[in-house]
Amino acid sequence: MPHLDDTVKEKIKVLICDILELDADEVTETSLFKDDHDADSLLAIEIVASLEKTFDITIEQSQMAEMVNLAGIYKVVAAASGNE
């Protein structure tokens, strides 16, 4: 399981909620961005760009398939930052 502290997880959640224009209580670790929150590919690209800039990481295109919910994003960010 990826190791990210709660502060980093909260920062990621706030970033995602801002991009998707959702309240924090609407997004859970397992709610699906596309199916549950109507996110499209442009929002996905914005999420990746924001994560890369905020955390100074590089997310490979192949990892985007895992980024369907917060749990997936936590895993990808942890891997990209060397915290898995």
DANOR-V726037 format. One record per pair of residues at least 24 apart in sequence whose C-alpha atoms are under 10 Angstrom apart, sorted by sequence separation. I is the first residue (numbers start at 1). GAP is how many residues later the second one is. D is the distance in Angstrom with one decimal. If there is no record, write none. Layout:
i: (I	I)
gap: (GAP	GAP)
d: (D	D)
This chain:
i: (19	20	44	56	57	19	48	52	55	56	57	20	47	51	55	16	19	20	16	19	52	18	39	48	52	16	17	16	19	15	16	35	36	16	33	34	12	15	16	32	33	34	15	32	33	31	32	33	12	30	31	32	12	15	29	30	31	32	11	29	30	31	32	28	29	30	12	27	28	29	30	11	12	27	28	29	29	29	8	16	16	13	16	12	13	9	12	13	9	12	9	9	12	8	9	2	8	1	2	4	8	2	3	4	2	3	1	2	4	5	1	2	3	4	2	3	4	2	3	1	2	4	5	3	4	2	3	4	2	3	1	2	1)
gap: (24	24	24	24	24	25	25	25	25	25	25	26	26	26	26	27	27	27	28	28	28	29	29	29	29	30	30	31	31	32	32	33	33	34	34	34	35	35	35	35	35	35	36	36	36	37	37	37	38	38	38	38	39	39	39	39	39	39	40	40	40	40	40	41	41	41	42	42	42	42	42	43	43	43	43	43	44	45	47	53	54	57	57	58	60	61	61	61	62	62	64	65	65	66	68	69	69	70	70	70	70	71	71	71	72	72	73	73	73	73	74	74	74	74	75	75	75	76	76	77	77	77	78	79	79	80	80	80	81	81	82	82	83)
d: (7.0	9.4	9.1	9.3	6.2	9.2	9.2	8.7	9.3	8.2	9.6	9.7	9.6	7.8	7.9	9.5	7.5	8.9	9.6	6.9	9.2	9.7	9.7	9.8	10.0	9.4	9.9	6.6	9.0	7.9	9.8	9.2	9.7	8.9	8.7	7.2	9.6	7.7	9.0	9.1	5.8	8.7	8.0	5.6	5.7	8.3	4.9	8.5	9.5	8.5	5.8	8.2	7.6	9.2	9.8	5.6	7.6	9.8	9.9	6.1	6.4	9.0	9.9	7.9	4.5	6.3	9.1	8.6	6.9	5.0	8.5	9.3	9.5	8.0	8.6	8.2	9.1	9.0	9.3	9.7	8.4	7.2	9.7	8.2	9.5	8.7	8.3	9.5	9.5	7.9	9.4	7.0	9.2	9.0	9.7	9.2	9.7	9.8	9.7	7.2	9.9	10.0	8.3	8.6	6.9	8.1	9.4	5.2	8.4	10.0	7.3	8.3	9.5	6.3	8.5	6.3	9.9	5.5	8.9	9.2	7.2	9.6	10.0	9.3	6.9	9.4	5.6	8.2	6.5	5.5	9.7	4.4	6.8)
